């Protein structure tokens, strides 16, 4: 499984931005997909997750109500729509995947990772 994130950039606080992740390789409906981020000088943190088959998305408290995770199985892509962004959202955003979303939600490091895309939010 290969993942490639794209769509980062520089935005102002309060703006919206979407990042995407292209997925290739063998997957299954049980796959869990997720976004993580790593801010400068901080550890990587979980942002959001969703099953490849769809269903209820999951979010960290920091982004709940502002970010929306989605996936398009026809296009083999996953997206993260970020609204009302804040300077503290500045980070490199990574897409990740694992054979089970439960592993991701339990805090197990996903098996598959894409190269990150930088999102910078100015105040």
Helices and strands as residue ranges (DSSP letters): E 2-6, E 9-12, E 17-24, E 32-38, E 45-51, E 58-59, E 67-72, E 77-82, G 87-89, E 91-98, H 101-105, E 112-113, E 117-122
